[in-house]
Amino acid sequence: MTENNRPQLTYWLTCPDKKLSRAVLQTLIEYGYFNDESSLLSILDKPDEGLRMLATTHWLRQQLPLSEG
């Protein structure tokens, strides 16, 4: 997978199929493409609680800093 695939995968995070959107997020995490604050913020407004929990858990495990703003 290349960085060029990231926009297509990010699009599938909005899929109503929860299993698919969670699998996409897991793929982004595994390939290191879920590593900036904007990625986290884009997930936090999704209606899927499991998706938000997976994203937040990953973020906290990595101890990635958040901006003050």
Secondary structure, DSSP 8 states (H G I E B T S, - for coil): --GGGHHHHHHGGG-S-HHHHHHHHHHHHHTT---SHHHHHHHHTSS-HHHHHHHHHHHHHHT------
